[in-house]
């Protein structure tokens, strides 16, 4: 639980960078469902670039690195 008595989770890159912090959840089981929803979206979701930039070519794409979801805080 955080200072607001809510549950949150973070998506943390292998290098420790916090890539995402969830919204506040009043119940732990709902926060856990949110973690599973993020995991599912990471596997099956599509990425939409809203910046209007040109997508990189294959040589410009860095190798993937593992991302983990930290414990509830």
C-alpha positions in Angstrom: 0.0 0.0 0.0 1.1 3.5 -0.7 0.7 6.7 1.4 -2.8 7.0 0.1 -3.7 3.5 1.3 -3.9 2.3 -2.3 -2.2 -0.5 -4.3 -0.1 0.4 -7.3 2.3 -1.6 -9.4 5.3 -0.5 -11.5 6.7 -1.9 -14.8 10.5 -1.9 -14.3 13.1 -2.4 -17.0 16.1 -4.7 -16.4 18.2 -1.6 -15.8 15.9 -0.5 -13.0 14.1 2.3 -15.0 10.5 2.6 -14.0 8.6 2.5 -17.3 5.1 2.6 -16.0 3.4 3.3 -12.7 -0.2 2.1 -12.5 -3.2 4.0 -11.3 -4.2 3.6 -7.7 -6.3 0.6 -6.8 -8.4 0.3 -3.6 -8.1 -3.5 -3.6 -5.1 -5.7 -4.0 -6.9 -8.3 -6.2 -7.9 -5.6 -8.6 -4.3 -4.4 -8.8 -3.2 -8.0 -9.5 -5.8 -8.1 -12.3 -4.2 -4.9 -13.7 -0.8 -6.6 -13.7 -2.2 -9.5 -15.7 -3.9 -7.1 -18.1 -0.6 -5.3 -18.7 1.2 -8.7 -19.3 -1.5 -9.7 -21.8 -1.4 -6.4 -23.6 2.4 -6.6 -23.9 2.1 -9.9 -25.7 -1.0 -9.4 -27.8 -1.5 -5.6 -28.0 -0.5 -3.4 -30.9 1.7 -0.3 -30.6 0.3 2.9 -32.0 2.7 5.7 -32.6 0.9 9.0 -32.1 4.0 11.1 -32.7 3.8 11.0 -36.5 7.5 10.0 -36.6 8.8 7.6 -39.2 9.2 4.1 -37.9 12.8 2.9 -37.6 14.2 0.3 -40.0 15.3 -3.1 -38.7 18.9 -1.9 -38.2 17.7 0.9 -36.0 15.8 -1.3 -33.5 17.8 -2.2 -30.4 17.6 -5.8 -29.2 14.8 -6.5 -26.8 15.5 -6.7 -23.1 13.5 -8.3 -20.3 11.0 -6.2 -18.5 9.5 -7.3 -15.1 6.7 -6.1 -13.0 7.7 -5.2 -9.5 5.8 -6.2 -6.5 2.8 -4.2 -5.3 3.6 -1.0 -3.4 
